[in-house]
Amino acid sequence: MTAPTTSEIVAVAVGGVIGTGLRWGLDLLLPHAADEFPTSTLITNLLGTFLLAALVAGVWMRPRTPVWVKAGLGPGVLGTYTTFSAVALALVTLVDASRPGIAALYFVLSLAGGLGAAVAGIALGSRALARRAPEALE
């Protein structure tokens, strides 16, 4: 692996600010108490998984896509937008609040929904890539 370029580092930093802001905005739109179903975290992670899968299957596969774009959108925007630590915290909080049924539902929805979002994103990204003229892929 080669050392990242300055443009890649800047892209990840700028993307990180954007992703964090988007996540925080969704948390403000869909607030929940610690012992309630974590709707904003579920939506954030499912949407982020879908978008990352679509980008990987579509944009990432184009040979001419600059590395800084991949770095800015992947680890930058979507890496800070989604979070596994929030899933783990929500599960522990729900169990500690004697809400094991909600915790189990949240876990299943996060896992199954994440896999489904990834499959759907890959399908969409692959389809978008296939529709492009061959010269656009060079």
Secondary structure, 3 states (H helix, E strand, C coil): CCCCCHHHHHHHHHHHHHHHHHHHHHHHHCCCCCCCCCHHHHHHHHHHHHHHHHHHHCCCCCCCCCHHHHHHHHHHHHHHHCCHHHHHHHHHHHHHCCCHHHHHHHHHHHHHHHHHHHHHHHHHHHHHHHHCCHHHHC
